[in-house]
Amino acid sequence: MVRYESIQMLFMLIASLGLHLWLLNFVGAYPNSVPQGENFLEIPQGFEKHYGIVSVDTVLLMNLTIYGTMDGANNWFHELNSTFTKLGHCQSHVDPCIQIQWTDNGYTISGTYTDDVLGGSSSMENEVEAKAGLGDAYEITDLGQPDKVLGMTLKHHDSGDLSIHQRPLILKMISTFGADVEFMKDKDYSKALGMLNHIANGTHPDISFIVNTLMQYASDSRPFHWHLVQHCIAYLKTTTNLAITYRKSESIKPIGYSDSLYTDDPDTWKFSAGFVFKSAGGPVCWKSKMQK
């Protein structure tokens, strides 16, 4: 699974360098790989008469990886990485799900998350070549230029700028959990926190600190923490019009900011720290965390 900051940096490069943006989907990703060693599977309900042996406790030998198995994701990762290598792509040393392919006509940068590949190509020829190579190896669906990636909505500007936001997810959260500050005992704290964490990592660095703080009480939440979750949702409701924009005219030279607050927690005397890096006019990497 590609990292959040890798996807954000890919968006930034696509906007700043004017790359061709594309997305494709692998049809049945995991079954393209094979299991490690011998793995057996109980006969699925309803298929006993096709594969079972009367009066014998029968299992099936797995020839292909299936979803839900312990090594499924790892098998698919190694299979796909081997294919990328054969096609002339180079794996990033920082994020193994980022691949770069250089050709005589330019280059393609891509990021893979499970069964989808998001790419940015310097020319249409490079886009066609990258898609054709993967299409020859696997059955794929070409999704063209996407308007949504990993729950993040993309807005393409005529100037070449690219904005990302999570307005639909925020509105869904408001509809599910409400936007007032009442304590709602029938709501799922973990689910609300999971959605907030996805928004904080995707397009809202401004809530990273509070989400990181609330996650420390995921297993022992109290009414006070519910109040804070609702307060955070209410804040998001008033900022749904905000988006991160990467500008074609801005430099991709990164600019970083960091800060820390010592003895932030009077009970544990631990400090909190945070950082954000900007490139092409928008943040591409950020984090807020408490000392372990």
HELIX and SHEET records of a PDB file:
HELIX    1   1 TYR A    4  LEU A   17  1                                  14    
HELIX    2   2 TYR A   30  ASN A   32  5                                   3    
HELIX    3   3 GLU A   48  TYR A   51  1                                   4    
HELIX    4   4 GLY A   72  LYS A   86  1                                  15    
HELIX    5   5 MET A  124  ALA A  137  1                                  14    
HELIX    6   6 ARG A  167  PHE A  177  1                                  11    
HELIX    7   7 TYR A  189  GLY A  202  1                                  14    
HELIX    8   8 PRO A  205  ILE A  207  5                                   3    
HELIX    9   9 SER A  208  MET A  215  1                                   8    
HELIX   10  10 PRO A  223  THR A  238  1                                  16    
SHEET    1   A 6 HIS A  89  GLN A  91  0                                        
SHEET    2   A 6 ILE A  98  THR A 103 -1                                        
SHEET    3   A 6 GLY A 106  TYR A 113 -1                                        
SHEET    4   A 6 ASP A 116  SER A 121 -1                                        
SHEET    5   A 6 HIS A  20  PHE A  26 -1                                        
SHEET    6   A 6 ILE A 140  ASP A 142 -1                                        
SHEET    1   B 2 PHE A  40  GLU A  42  0                                        
SHEET    2   B 2 VAL A  59  LEU A  61 -1                                        
SHEET    1   C 4 LYS A 148  VAL A 149  0                                        
SHEET    2   C 4 MET A 152  HIS A 156 -1                                        
SHEET    3   C 4 LEU A 162  HIS A 165 -1                                        
SHEET    4   C 4 ILE A 244  TYR A 246 -1                                        
SHEET    1   D 3 ILE A 255  LEU A 261  0                                        
SHEET    2   D 3 SER A 272  SER A 279 -1                                        
SHEET    3   D 3 GLY A 282  MET A 290 -1                                        
END                                                                             
